[in-house]
């Protein structure tokens, strides 16, 4: 089976191919003989209800600094593709939301991975709150009194943007941290949306586990261990990838989430678990596929394409 595949993503010249899951999926698609095209969201257009994009034929290779070749641009209807991989990173802003509305016009005639309507309705730090019994105590607000009360209750807390990604602007505050007022002011002027406040989990020093699920089924995992002196375990922030197995609690979490992910058409997701606590469900562009393979775990990209091909058969 040969599929016509478009990839809607960030500028391809800027990606880190060593860690980019979208790049792993493109390499696998090309190896299977699927035709690849590429575009960024600023090349999307809708006229009279029909969705178009200016795309470029794409070839990829696993060679740092020389990882792609693009062909001549051409304007095409997006429903002429069999599959579209929606793989751009947040910010989850109005540009991102608009792209989901446009892609929703062609899905499922063209299979969009992940389902754009449910990507829009499942931002990672909100969707996860549908499973409060699996999470650490979590508050979503920008109200100072609410945050003060939460901090008084738990003492040691983490504050992070509701629509952030990659570990950006994640702060730990202890009960007596004198930076609290200044940090509140900084968040209040920087972010228009509420932000996330969670009880700090000290065990994060042993790792924040990224678990990949394909069509709601566990496919592989990597333990991301923070570097010395840093709270954040994201590999883009210097976290180290370590081999890992799932605990019974983590398997329970996967089994609980699987039906909800499948029902929403969230075919490729990455969940974050710290010491048995679910903290995020990443539905946009979850990293981890390449790291899992690099540390000797399963090669998840073929699993993803087996699933996509089965849905297109």
URCOR-V965481 format. One record per pair of residues at least 24 apart in sequence whose ideal C-beta (glycine too) atoms are under 7 Angstrom apart, sorted by the first residue. I is the first residue (numbers start at 1). J is the second residue. If there is no record, write none. Layout:
[[I J] [I J]]
//
This chain:
[[1 309] [1 313] [2 33] [2 34] [2 35] [3 34] [3 82] [3 83] [3 312] [4 35] [4 81] [4 82] [5 29] [5 34] [5 35] [5 36] [5 81] [5 82] [5 83] [5 85] [6 37] [6 39] [6 55] [6 78] [6 81] [6 84] [7 36] [7 38] [7 85] [7 87] [8 39] [8 41] [8 84] [8 85] [8 86] [8 87] [8 88] [9 87] [9 88] [10 88] [10 89] [11 40] [12 38] [12 68] [17 62] [17 64] [17 67] [18 290] [19 235] [19 236] [19 287] [19 290] [19 291] [21 285] [21 286] [21 287] [21 288] [21 289] [21 290] [22 85] [22 87] [22 285] [23 60] [24 289] [24 290] [24 301] [25 85] [25 301] [25 304] [26 60] [27 60] [27 62] [27 301] [28 301] [28 302] [28 305] [29 305] [30 59] [30 60] [32 305] [38 70] [41 88] [41 95] [41 99] [44 99] [44 102] [46 102] [50 77] [51 77] [51 78] [51 102] [51 105] [51 106] [52 76] [52 77] [52 78] [53 78] [78 106] [78 110] [79 106] [79 109] [79 110] [81 110] [82 110] [82 111] [82 312] [83 110] [83 111] [83 113] [83 308] [83 312] [84 110] [84 112] [85 113] [86 112] [86 113] [86 114] [86 116] [86 119] [87 285] [88 285] [89 165] [89 284] [89 285] [90 163] [90 165] [90 284] [91 163] [92 123] [92 163] [111 308] [111 311] [111 312] [113 267] [113 268] [113 308] [114 265] [114 266] [114 267] [114 268] [114 283] [115 264] [115 265] [115 266] [118 264] [118 265] [118 266] [119 283] [119 284] [122 264] [122 266] [122 283] [123 163] [124 280] [124 281] [124 282] [124 283] [125 162] [125 196] [125 280] [127 281] [127 283] [128 278] [128 280] [128 281] [131 256] [131 278] [134 253] [134 256] [134 278] [135 277] [135 278] [135 279] [136 198] [136 199] [136 201] [136 277] [136 279] [137 198] [137 199] [138 196] [138 198] [139 197] [140 194] [140 196] [141 194] [142 188] [142 194] [142 195] [144 184] [147 184] [147 197] [150 197] [151 175] [154 199] [156 200] [157 197] [157 198] [157 199] [157 200] [158 198] [158 200] [159 183] [159 187] [159 195] [159 197] [160 195] [160 196] [161 191] [161 195] [162 193] [162 194] [162 195] [162 196] [163 193] [166 234] [166 236] [167 232] [167 234] [167 236] [167 237] [170 231] [170 232] [172 200] [172 231] [201 274] [201 275] [201 277] [203 274] [203 275] [204 233] [204 274] [207 233] [207 242] [208 233] [208 272] [208 274] [209 244] [209 250] [209 273] [210 270] [210 272] [210 288] [211 250] [211 254] [211 270] [211 271] [211 273] [212 270] [212 286] [212 288] [212 289] [212 292] [212 300] [213 254] [213 257] [213 258] [213 261] [213 269] [213 271] [214 267] [214 268] [214 300] [214 303] [214 304] [214 307] [215 262] [215 267] [215 307] [216 257] [216 258] [216 259] [216 261] [216 262] [217 258] [218 246] [218 254] [219 298] [219 300] [219 303] [220 292] [220 297] [220 298] [220 300] [221 246] [221 292] [222 288] [222 291] [222 292] [222 295] [222 297] [235 287] [235 291] [241 291] [241 294] [241 295] [242 295] [243 295] [243 296] [243 297] [247 276] [249 276] [253 278] [257 281] [267 307] [268 304]]
//
